[in-house]
Structures are given as C-alpha cells and as structure tokens.
Amino acid sequence: MTLPAWPWRTFGTQDPRGWILDSPEPGARWAVLTGVLDRYEDDPEVVAAHSDLLLDPATSGLVDRIVDWEAGERISGHESPKFLPNLLHLLADMGVRAGDFHRVDAACEQMLRHQDDAGRFLSYFPTGSGEEPAWGVLLCDTHAVIEVLVRFGHGDDPRVRRGLARMAADLADTAQGPAWPCLPGSVNEFRGPGRVHDFCPQVTLEALRTWGRLPEQDRHADLLASARVALAAWQHRAEHKPYQFGHGLAFRTVKWPPTWYRALELLDTLGRFPALWRGQDARQVDRVALAELLACLVTANLDDAGRVVPRSTYRGFEGYLFGQKKEPSAFATAVVLRVLHRLDDLAPEARAVDIEALWDHAAGRRGGQ
C-alpha cells in the first residue's frame, strides 16, 4: 500500500503507519485506517479490521470487564480505566460500536435509565466517610456518561438530548471565561478541586469532546470560546496552575489507557475545533500554544521509529501491549497518530518549537514541577 506523506517525519522519527497496518492488533489497524488514513467504514480493510476485532480474545477480555452499572457498586474513581465510561471509551477507540456486543449495549441502556430531573446523568459513589454510597451527580461523571452515550449512537435519544441541553445550561462565566466549573455533588455537596469560580479542566474537556462528536449543526454555539479557555490553561501555566491539573512531565507523558487530563486528551479535544488555528477566527497565539503542545506530545511519547513504547501505565492491563513498558504498542501509536492527524497542518510549527528551552523556562517559573 502506498501511504500519503506523513508530516511528522520532520521530528526525525520514521513513519510507523505501515508497521501498525502489519500488526496483529486489529484495534490498532482499525484506528489508523479510520483516524489517520481517513478510510470510510465500508472500506474493505476497515471492514476486515473490525471483523478481526470482534473475534479477538483481547477484545472479549475487555468486554468481560464491564460491570453492572445498576449493581450499586462503584468500582473506582472517574480517572480510573475501571470506571465504566472510561472502559467503554477504550473499546470505542479500538473500533467497537453499538450492536457489536450485547454487554456494551446493555451497559449503555443502564446508564440511560439513571437521570435526574434536571437532565444530568447519575452515577453511584461514596457520599462520605462511613456512609453508604448513593446515586448522585458529579459533572465529571455525567459529562463522561453523555460523551460515551453519544459515541455509541445514542445522540438522538431524548434522554441524551436532555443531558446535552443541561450540559449547555451548566456552561458558566468562570474566572477564566466561558467554561464548565466543578459544581457541588447532588448528595454530599462535594465540589471537587480548585477555587469556586475557576473552570474545571477535566469537566470542560469532557463537554467539549462531547459536542465535538456531534454534527456541526447540533453543536452548542459558544464552543470556540470555551476551547480557548481550555487552551489558556496551558498558555498561562507559569502564572496560574489549576488545582491538581499541572503541566509538567506527567502531563506530557501519556498514561495508558488514557482517561484523564494530559497533553494527549487536551489535543484530542482541541483538535476537533479547527477554527482555533485556521480560518478567519484563528489567532496566532493559539497556533503557537497548539504547536508547543504537539511538540511536547511527539517528543515525550514517540521514539525514533515513530512508535509509542508506553512509559506510564495503569495496572491491570499487562496482557495488552499498551499496558507494558518494554515493547512498542501499535494501538498506543495509532491513538497518538490519530490525535496528531487532526492537526497535521501545524506539524512544521511544532517542529520549530525549541522543546528544551520551553521546558527549561517552564520549570524555572514553576519550581521544577
């Protein structure tokens, strides 16, 4: 197969796309075919990769981890890959779709059944020390639920439409601009990290990604302004660090499987809003910031062969190459390449970033954090 030019070769890395297409990981092949080479779902190679994915024992192993959302047991926190929306996102990243596995479809139906009168989706979590867990609302949970429901084909469900309307209504004029804050939990008034009037980077990314997965005509009108707020957290990182959301070494290094606020997730979100860097509304300062983030992502995660050897992983995924730290992972590489591909036209500017000077300056301003 003759592949189109790969803009990121300028970083001195080889083109890993052929290696991914030859890999035994069907989820990696599907991801690079659809997300990097822009093949349609009915392309024969995409169809073949998807068919292989459904028969792959590794896929079944992940599906078997799906918990009963209604069993009244909170498996882990919303940053954990065990948290059901995060696990479903991982499967979707590999190519699993609605109708592929009954267990996936049933999990979505369970999440749809738990929604409060305001339209926010509920999750089950501890209410406090020594107290029984209960169903309640945290925005970082309800946004995660809405996003995964949209991703698995429920975007037109009236309950999801109500959730999206509530998401739009929860957009606030934070201290940093129009974005989503941490709101007090509905059960125990837990509000999450940060100052009351600050935006929450994680909640905001979840909301922006959700809208970014919808057709253009269905998106909220003020998304570009909110995307700029999310990007500004990077631009002003030396002067203001959102509480518990730093921009140091951990931020630029992907933790596999991805679940939380880091460079990959930030670029995965902002890359869905090309008006940030091209067109009449684009600003040079935003292009510069995006180029810096891209340079950080490439240099911290791709080796000379253009492959990702995971440097940080969650426990419990040692049976998958993206969960190991010694061998390159075709799937992890495909995930990073898919994020880069949305911003291909910024590759020359990203290559021009002096990455050492960028981090030396940032470390000096932030006390090395």
Secondary structure in CASP SS format (residue, H / E / C, confidence):
PFRMAT SS
TARGET T0000
AUTHOR 0000-0000-0000
METHOD secondary structure of the structure
MODEL  1
M C 1.00
T C 1.00
L C 1.00
P C 1.00
A C 1.00
W C 1.00
P H 1.00
W H 1.00
R H 1.00
T H 1.00
F H 1.00
G C 1.00
T C 1.00
Q C 1.00
D C 1.00
P C 1.00
R H 1.00
G H 1.00
W H 1.00
I H 1.00
L H 1.00
D C 1.00
S C 1.00
P C 1.00
E C 1.00
P H 1.00
G H 1.00
A H 1.00
R H 1.00
W H 1.00
A H 1.00
V H 1.00
L H 1.00
T H 1.00
G H 1.00
V C 1.00
L C 1.00
D C 1.00
R C 1.00
Y C 1.00
E C 1.00
D C 1.00
D C 1.00
P H 1.00
E H 1.00
V H 1.00
V H 1.00
A H 1.00
A H 1.00
H H 1.00
S H 1.00
D H 1.00
L H 1.00
L H 1.00
L H 1.00
D C 1.00
P H 1.00
A H 1.00
T H 1.00
S H 1.00
G H 1.00
L H 1.00
V H 1.00
D C 1.00
R C 1.00
I C 1.00
V C 1.00
D C 1.00
W C 1.00
E C 1.00
A C 1.00
G C 1.00
E C 1.00
R C 1.00
I C 1.00
S C 1.00
G C 1.00
H C 1.00
E C 1.00
S C 1.00
P C 1.00
K C 1.00
F C 1.00
L H 1.00
P H 1.00
N H 1.00
L H 1.00
L H 1.00
H H 1.00
L H 1.00
L H 1.00
A H 1.00
D H 1.00
M H 1.00
G C 1.00
V C 1.00
R C 1.00
A C 1.00
G C 1.00
D C 1.00
F C 1.00
H H 1.00
R H 1.00
V H 1.00
D H 1.00
A H 1.00
A H 1.00
C H 1.00
E H 1.00
Q H 1.00
M H 1.00
L H 1.00
R C 1.00
H C 1.00
Q E 1.00
D C 1.00
D C 1.00
A C 1.00
G C 1.00
R C 1.00
F E 1.00
L C 1.00
S E 1.00
Y E 1.00
F E 1.00
P C 1.00
T C 1.00
G C 1.00
S C 1.00
G C 1.00
E C 1.00
E C 1.00
P C 1.00
A E 1.00
W E 1.00
G E 1.00
V C 1.00
L C 1.00
L H 1.00
C H 1.00
D H 1.00
T H 1.00
H H 1.00
A H 1.00
V H 1.00
I H 1.00
E H 1.00
V H 1.00
L H 1.00
V H 1.00
R H 1.00
F C 1.00
G C 1.00
H C 1.00
G C 1.00
D C 1.00
D C 1.00
P H 1.00
R H 1.00
V H 1.00
R H 1.00
R H 1.00
G H 1.00
L H 1.00
A H 1.00
R H 1.00
M H 1.00
A H 1.00
A H 1.00
D H 1.00
L C 1.00
A E 1.00
D E 1.00
T E 1.00
A C 1.00
Q C 1.00
G E 1.00
P E 1.00
A E 1.00
W C 1.00
P E 1.00
C C 1.00
L C 1.00
P C 1.00
G C 1.00
S C 1.00
V C 1.00
N C 1.00
E C 1.00
F C 1.00
R C 1.00
G C 1.00
P C 1.00
G C 1.00
R C 1.00
V C 1.00
H C 1.00
D C 1.00
F E 1.00
C C 1.00
P H 1.00
Q H 1.00
V H 1.00
T H 1.00
L H 1.00
E H 1.00
A H 1.00
L H 1.00
R H 1.00
T H 1.00
W H 1.00
G H 1.00
R C 1.00
L C 1.00
P C 1.00
E H 1.00
Q H 1.00
D H 1.00
R C 1.00
H C 1.00
A C 1.00
D C 1.00
L H 1.00
L H 1.00
A H 1.00
S H 1.00
A H 1.00
R H 1.00
V H 1.00
A H 1.00
L H 1.00
A H 1.00
A H 1.00
W H 1.00
Q H 1.00
H C 1.00
R C 1.00
A C 1.00
E C 1.00
H C 1.00
K C 1.00
P C 1.00
Y C 1.00
Q C 1.00
F C 1.00
G C 1.00
H C 1.00
G C 1.00
L H 1.00
A H 1.00
F H 1.00
R H 1.00
T C 1.00
V C 1.00
K E 1.00
W E 1.00
P C 1.00
P C 1.00
T C 1.00
W C 1.00
Y C 1.00
R C 1.00
A H 1.00
L H 1.00
E H 1.00
L H 1.00
L H 1.00
D H 1.00
T H 1.00
L H 1.00
G C 1.00
R C 1.00
F C 1.00
P H 1.00
A H 1.00
L H 1.00
W C 1.00
R C 1.00
G C 1.00
Q C 1.00
D C 1.00
A C 1.00
R C 1.00
Q H 1.00
V H 1.00
D H 1.00
R H 1.00
V H 1.00
A H 1.00
L H 1.00
A H 1.00
E H 1.00
L H 1.00
L H 1.00
A H 1.00
C H 1.00
L H 1.00
V H 1.00
T H 1.00
A H 1.00
N H 1.00
L E 1.00
D C 1.00
D C 1.00
A C 1.00
G C 1.00
R C 1.00
V E 1.00
V C 1.00
P C 1.00
R C 1.00
S E 1.00
T E 1.00
Y C 1.00
R C 1.00
G C 1.00
F C 1.00
E C 1.00
G C 1.00
Y C 1.00
L H 1.00
F H 1.00
G H 1.00
Q C 1.00
K C 1.00
K C 1.00
E C 1.00
P C 1.00
S E 1.00
A H 1.00
F H 1.00
A H 1.00
T H 1.00
A H 1.00
V H 1.00
V H 1.00
L H 1.00
R H 1.00
V H 1.00
L H 1.00
H H 1.00
R C 1.00
L C 1.00
D H 1.00
D H 1.00
L H 1.00
A H 1.00
P H 1.00
E H 1.00
A H 1.00
R H 1.00
A C 1.00
V C 1.00
D C 1.00
I H 1.00
E H 1.00
A H 1.00
L H 1.00
W H 1.00
D H 1.00
H H 1.00
A H 1.00
A H 1.00
G H 1.00
R H 1.00
R C 1.00
G C 1.00
G C 1.00
Q C 1.00
END
